[in-house]
Amino acid sequence: MKKFLNEFKEFAVKGNMIDLAVGMIVGAAFTSLVKAFVDDLVMPILSIFTGKLDFSNMFIPLAGQTTKVYAEAVEQGAVFAYGAFITALISFVINALVVFLLVKEVNKLRKPKEEAPAPATTKICPYCKSEIPIDATRCPHCTSKLQGFIEAVTEEAKA
């Protein structure tokens, strides 16, 4: 039992649990912010373009209710609230979009700046096609002399 408690203490102190707690708190705050954004800003604007359609009052009564108001229908019995699902779906899409954009920007910040490529330290032997040091004058694999080849390649590179 003592070993288990020590392992748990090590896990908690290592930062995993603290990171998780911070993530949960920020996630909860972000969720309430997005919910308010969807309910108070997006849905009213969307209802303008859909002919003043109110998603919150879109439901199918399952207990024989005759009211057209969702809150009253819920008090009278069960309802199939597909309008609330549409609102939740829009909220999810906005959440996913915001998280995608946030992760994309964080990845841009994390990406290391590309450095210039290091100068070549090897070359390919024109005879045996083996990789050899760049300043070699004879191939260690096929023992071909490379001096004339180096001068030709250097002249070709200058042109």
C-alpha positions as CSV (number, residue, x, y, z in Angstrom):
1,M,0.0,0.0,0.0
2,K,2.9,2.3,0.8
3,K,4.4,1.7,-2.7
4,F,1.0,2.5,-4.3
5,L,0.8,5.8,-2.3
6,N,4.4,6.7,-3.2
7,E,3.6,6.0,-6.9
8,F,0.5,8.2,-6.7
9,K,2.4,11.0,-5.0
10,E,5.0,10.8,-7.7
11,F,2.3,10.9,-10.4
12,A,0.6,13.9,-8.8
13,V,3.7,15.9,-8.1
14,K,5.1,15.2,-11.6
15,G,2.6,17.6,-13.0
16,N,0.3,15.3,-14.9
17,M,-2.6,15.8,-12.4
18,I,-2.0,19.6,-12.2
19,D,-2.0,19.9,-16.0
20,L,-5.2,17.8,-16.1
21,A,-6.9,20.0,-13.5
22,V,-5.9,23.2,-15.3
23,G,-7.1,21.8,-18.6
24,M,-10.4,20.8,-17.1
25,I,-10.9,24.3,-15.6
26,V,-10.0,26.1,-18.8
27,G,-12.1,23.7,-20.8
28,A,-15.2,24.3,-18.6
29,A,-14.7,28.1,-18.9
30,F,-14.3,27.8,-22.6
31,T,-17.4,25.6,-22.9
32,S,-19.5,28.2,-21.1
33,L,-18.1,30.9,-23.3
34,V,-18.8,29.1,-26.5
35,K,-22.3,28.2,-25.2
36,A,-23.1,31.8,-24.6
37,F,-21.6,32.7,-28.0
38,V,-23.8,30.2,-29.8
39,D,-27.0,30.8,-27.8
40,D,-26.8,34.6,-27.6
41,L,-25.0,35.6,-30.8
42,V,-25.0,32.8,-33.5
43,M,-28.5,31.4,-33.1
44,P,-30.3,34.8,-33.2
45,I,-28.3,35.7,-36.4
46,L,-29.0,32.2,-37.8
47,S,-32.7,32.7,-37.1
48,I,-32.7,35.9,-39.2
49,F,-31.5,33.9,-42.2
50,T,-33.9,31.0,-41.6
51,G,-37.0,33.2,-41.4
52,K,-37.0,33.8,-37.6
53,L,-36.7,30.1,-36.9
54,D,-36.3,29.5,-33.2
55,F,-34.3,26.3,-32.7
56,S,-35.0,26.2,-28.9
57,N,-38.7,25.6,-29.6
58,M,-38.2,22.9,-32.1
59,F,-39.5,19.6,-30.6
60,I,-41.9,16.8,-31.1
61,P,-44.2,16.2,-28.1
62,L,-44.2,12.6,-27.0
63,A,-46.9,12.8,-24.3
64,G,-49.6,14.5,-26.3
65,Q,-48.8,18.1,-25.4
66,T,-50.4,20.8,-27.5
67,T,-48.2,23.8,-26.5
68,K,-45.7,25.2,-28.9
69,V,-43.3,26.4,-26.2
70,Y,-40.6,24.0,-25.2
71,A,-40.4,24.8,-21.5
72,E,-44.2,24.3,-21.1
73,A,-44.1,21.0,-23.1
74,V,-41.3,19.7,-20.9
75,E,-43.4,20.4,-17.8
76,Q,-46.3,18.4,-19.3
77,G,-44.3,15.4,-20.3
78,A,-41.6,13.9,-22.5
79,V,-40.5,15.7,-25.6
80,F,-38.1,14.9,-28.5
81,A,-36.0,18.1,-28.5
82,Y,-34.2,18.0,-31.8
83,G,-33.9,21.9,-31.8
84,A,-31.7,21.6,-28.7
85,F,-29.6,19.0,-30.6
86,I,-29.2,21.3,-33.5
87,T,-28.0,24.1,-31.2
88,A,-25.6,21.6,-29.5
89,L,-24.3,20.5,-32.9
90,I,-23.6,24.1,-34.0
91,S,-21.9,24.7,-30.6
92,F,-19.7,21.6,-31.2
93,V,-18.7,22.7,-34.7
94,I,-17.7,26.1,-33.4
95,N,-15.8,24.5,-30.5
96,A,-14.0,22.2,-33.0
97,L,-13.2,25.2,-35.3
98,V,-11.8,27.3,-32.5
99,V,-9.7,24.5,-31.1
100,F,-8.4,23.7,-34.6
101,L,-7.4,27.3,-35.1
102,L,-5.8,27.5,-31.7
103,V,-3.8,24.3,-32.2
104,K,-2.7,25.5,-35.6
105,E,-1.4,28.8,-34.2
106,V,0.4,27.0,-31.3
107,N,2.0,24.6,-33.8
108,K,3.3,27.6,-35.8
109,L,4.9,28.9,-32.7
110,R,6.4,25.6,-31.8
111,K,7.8,24.9,-35.2
112,P,11.6,25.4,-35.1
113,K,13.0,27.9,-37.6
114,E,14.6,26.1,-40.5
115,E,18.3,26.4,-40.7
116,A,20.4,26.5,-43.8
117,P,21.4,23.0,-44.9
118,A,24.9,22.0,-43.7
119,P,27.5,21.9,-46.4
120,A,28.0,18.4,-47.9
121,T,30.7,16.2,-46.3
122,T,30.3,13.3,-48.7
123,K,30.0,12.7,-52.4
124,I,29.3,9.8,-54.7
125,C,32.1,8.0,-56.5
126,P,31.3,8.3,-60.3
127,Y,32.6,4.8,-60.9
128,C,31.2,2.5,-58.1
129,K,28.5,4.9,-56.9
130,S,29.7,4.5,-53.2
131,E,29.5,7.3,-50.8
132,I,32.9,8.7,-50.0
133,P,34.4,11.8,-48.1
134,I,34.1,15.0,-50.2
135,D,37.9,15.6,-50.2
136,A,38.9,12.1,-51.2
137,T,41.2,11.8,-54.2
138,R,40.8,8.0,-54.5
139,C,37.7,5.9,-53.9
140,P,38.3,3.6,-50.9
141,H,35.9,1.1,-52.4
142,C,37.0,0.7,-56.0
143,T,40.4,2.6,-55.7
144,S,39.6,4.8,-58.8
145,K,41.5,8.0,-59.0
146,L,39.1,10.9,-58.6
147,Q,41.3,13.9,-59.1
148,G,40.3,14.6,-62.7
149,F,36.7,14.0,-61.8
150,I,36.8,16.5,-59.0
151,E,38.2,19.2,-61.3
152,A,35.5,18.5,-63.9
153,V,32.8,18.6,-61.3
154,T,34.2,21.9,-59.9
155,E,34.3,23.4,-63.4
156,E,30.7,22.2,-64.0
157,A,29.5,23.7,-60.8
158,K,31.1,27.1,-61.6
159,A,29.4,27.2,-65.0
